[in-house]
Every structure is written in C-alpha cells, then in structure tokens.
Amino acid sequence: MTHIFTTKKLEKIIHKKINKDDSFVENKLGNWNANVFFIAKKKCILFVNSKTFFSVVIPRFSVKDINNLDQLFIDNLHEQLLYENIEIDYKVMLSEIGEIKFNPTNNNRKTIGILTYNIEKMNYFKYDYPVFNNLVIREMTEKLNNTPFKQLDWKNSGEKMLSLLKEQSLI
C-alpha cells in the first residue's frame, strides 16, 4: 500500500479521497507527498517521493478527475520513469505500488520543503517554454529530477529512484 500525504491546499480540492486512518506502513518505495500548483492557468499536482525526492506531475488536473486520481498518478509515474530512461514494467510497478491511500499532511518538513522548492523551480522553468503540453511538463519534471540534493549525498532524484528500484529488484 502506498500512502500519499497531501498539503492542506490539495486536501481542500480532493477532500472526498482523503483517508482519515492513522495507521501508516511505509511501502518499499516510500511514501509520497503532494501539492497543487498552476501552470498557464491549469491546475497541476506535484508528487514527491519521501525517500528519493523523485518528482511526478499530473498536468491539467480537474475536479472531474478526482475518482481517477490513483490511476492518473500511476500512469504519470510510469511515463515519467520511461521518459527518464528508467525501464520498468507497468505491471511490476503496479503490483509494487499496490493500493493508494490519500492522507492528510504528515508534516514531513524535509519532503514538504523539497515539494515547495520544486514548485518554485517549475514556476521558473515555465518562462522557457511558449506552450505547455505533456511533453514539456515531462521535460520540466526531468529537470527537477536532475537536481542534486545534499540530503541525497549530492546525487539527483533520478539516480536515487533508479538505485531504489534496482535494490528492490524491480528492474
């Protein structure tokens, strides 16, 4: 089971999906934190993995997509991994992620700080592109995942996600 902890801002939007259960068991791939932000007046959701700081963006999210949010997350995660040349079978990834539960914030300051930092970087990157489509969003997210962090021993998020997937024998 994968837990996704939402910020208060995102919780207000997807309040129907929020699970109030307090029992959390961390998945092998770690928990995720999520927040909402806007690019070109379109609502997007940014997810950050708590172990690797790997980022995934769901572009053009709308309220009618709330019921499919689990599937959207899995699809966008798989597409982002493939875009960054991390080959993983969709079914293997799906079985490893398991059921997805959205929870209120866990106040993980480190991950929330990375989440906020990544949103600011996305707002900076948007000036480099005249149009915003899925490919541009993938490219911007790849730039986020190529940023080294001191907390990761100056490795980038993509490298850490690759090593985590290899460690779990998923690729």
C-alpha positions as CSV (number, residue, x, y, z in Angstrom):
1,M,0.0,0.0,0.0
2,T,1.3,3.4,-0.9
3,H,0.4,6.5,1.1
4,I,0.3,9.9,-0.4
5,F,0.2,12.8,2.1
6,T,-1.5,15.9,0.8
7,T,-1.0,19.5,1.7
8,K,-3.9,21.5,3.1
9,K,-4.3,23.2,-0.2
10,L,-4.7,19.9,-2.1
11,E,-6.7,18.4,0.7
12,K,-9.4,21.0,0.1
13,I,-9.7,20.0,-3.6
14,I,-9.7,16.2,-3.2
15,H,-11.4,16.0,0.3
16,K,-13.5,13.1,-0.9
17,K,-10.4,10.9,-1.4
18,I,-8.7,11.7,1.9
19,N,-8.4,8.8,4.3
20,K,-8.5,9.7,8.0
21,D,-7.0,6.4,9.1
22,D,-3.9,6.9,11.3
23,S,-2.1,3.6,10.6
24,F,0.7,4.0,8.2
25,V,3.1,1.3,7.0
26,E,5.7,2.6,4.6
27,N,5.9,1.0,1.2
28,K,9.3,-0.3,0.0
29,L,9.3,2.6,-2.5
30,G,8.5,5.1,0.3
31,N,5.6,7.5,0.9
32,W,4.8,10.4,-1.4
33,N,3.8,14.0,-0.6
34,A,1.6,16.0,-3.0
35,N,0.6,19.6,-3.6
36,V,-1.3,21.5,-6.2
37,F,0.1,24.4,-8.3
38,F,-0.8,26.2,-11.6
39,I,0.9,26.4,-14.9
40,A,-0.7,28.6,-17.6
41,K,-3.9,28.8,-15.5
42,K,-4.1,25.0,-15.5
43,K,-4.2,23.1,-12.2
44,C,-1.4,20.5,-11.8
45,I,-0.4,18.2,-9.0
46,L,3.2,17.6,-8.0
47,F,4.1,14.4,-6.2
48,V,7.5,14.0,-4.4
49,N,8.8,10.7,-3.1
50,S,10.0,10.9,0.5
51,K,13.0,8.5,0.0
52,T,14.3,9.7,-3.3
53,F,12.7,13.1,-3.8
54,F,11.7,11.8,-7.3
55,S,9.0,14.1,-8.7
56,V,5.9,13.3,-10.8
57,V,3.5,15.9,-12.2
58,I,-0.1,15.3,-13.2
59,P,-0.8,18.1,-15.7
60,R,-4.2,19.7,-16.4
61,F,-5.9,18.1,-13.4
62,S,-9.6,19.0,-13.0
63,V,-12.1,18.1,-10.3
64,K,-13.8,15.6,-12.5
65,D,-10.6,13.6,-12.4
66,I,-10.8,13.0,-8.6
67,N,-12.2,9.5,-9.0
68,N,-9.3,8.5,-11.3
69,L,-6.5,10.2,-9.3
70,D,-5.0,6.8,-8.3
71,Q,-4.7,5.7,-11.9
72,L,-3.5,9.1,-13.1
73,F,-0.7,9.0,-10.5
74,I,0.4,5.5,-11.5
75,D,0.2,6.3,-15.3
76,N,2.2,9.6,-14.9
77,L,4.8,7.9,-12.6
78,H,5.3,5.2,-15.2
79,E,5.5,7.7,-18.1
80,Q,8.0,9.9,-16.1
81,L,10.2,6.9,-15.4
82,L,10.2,5.9,-19.0
83,Y,10.9,9.5,-20.1
84,E,14.0,9.4,-17.9
85,N,15.2,6.1,-19.4
86,I,14.3,4.1,-16.3
87,E,12.8,1.0,-17.8
88,I,10.2,-0.7,-15.6
89,D,7.4,-3.0,-16.5
90,Y,4.0,-1.4,-15.8
91,K,2.5,-4.5,-14.2
92,V,5.5,-4.9,-11.9
93,M,5.3,-1.2,-10.8
94,L,1.5,-1.5,-10.3
95,S,1.9,-4.6,-8.1
96,E,4.7,-2.9,-6.0
97,I,2.7,0.3,-5.5
98,G,-0.5,-1.6,-4.6
99,E,-3.4,0.3,-3.2
100,I,-3.1,4.1,-3.0
101,K,-4.4,6.0,0.0
102,F,-4.5,9.7,0.2
103,N,-4.0,11.1,3.7
104,P,-3.8,14.5,5.4
105,T,-0.4,16.0,5.7
106,N,2.3,14.1,7.7
107,N,4.2,17.4,8.3
108,N,7.4,15.8,6.9
109,R,9.3,19.1,6.8
110,K,12.1,17.7,4.6
111,T,9.8,16.4,1.9
112,I,7.4,19.4,2.1
113,G,10.5,21.7,1.7
114,I,11.5,19.8,-1.5
115,L,7.9,20.0,-2.7
116,T,7.9,23.8,-2.2
117,Y,11.3,24.1,-3.8
118,N,10.2,22.1,-6.9
119,I,7.1,24.2,-7.3
120,E,9.2,27.3,-7.3
121,K,11.5,25.8,-9.9
122,M,8.6,24.8,-12.1
123,N,7.3,28.4,-11.9
124,Y,10.8,29.5,-13.0
125,F,11.1,26.9,-15.8
126,K,7.7,27.9,-17.4
127,Y,9.3,31.0,-18.8
128,D,11.5,28.9,-21.1
129,Y,8.5,27.4,-23.0
130,P,6.0,29.2,-25.2
131,V,3.4,26.3,-25.0
132,F,2.6,23.7,-22.3
133,N,1.8,20.2,-23.3
134,N,2.5,16.8,-21.7
135,L,5.9,16.6,-23.3
136,V,7.0,20.0,-22.0
137,I,5.8,19.1,-18.5
138,R,7.8,15.8,-18.6
139,E,10.9,17.7,-19.7
140,M,10.4,20.2,-16.8
141,T,9.9,17.4,-14.3
142,E,13.1,15.7,-15.6
143,K,15.0,18.9,-14.9
144,L,13.6,18.7,-11.3
145,N,14.7,15.1,-11.0
146,N,18.2,16.0,-12.3
147,T,18.8,18.4,-9.4
148,P,21.3,17.1,-6.8
149,F,20.4,17.4,-3.1
150,K,22.7,17.4,-0.1
151,Q,20.2,15.1,1.7
152,L,20.8,12.5,-1.1
153,D,24.7,12.8,-0.7
154,W,24.7,15.2,-3.8
155,K,23.0,12.6,-6.0
156,N,20.0,13.5,-8.0
157,S,16.4,12.2,-7.6
158,G,16.5,10.1,-10.8
159,E,19.7,8.3,-9.8
160,K,18.3,7.6,-6.3
161,M,15.0,6.3,-7.8
162,L,16.9,4.0,-10.2
163,S,19.1,2.6,-7.3
164,L,16.0,2.1,-5.2
165,L,14.2,0.2,-8.0
166,K,17.3,-1.9,-8.5
167,E,17.7,-2.5,-4.8
168,Q,14.1,-3.8,-4.7
169,S,14.8,-6.0,-7.8
170,L,12.1,-4.3,-9.8
171,I,14.3,-3.6,-12.8
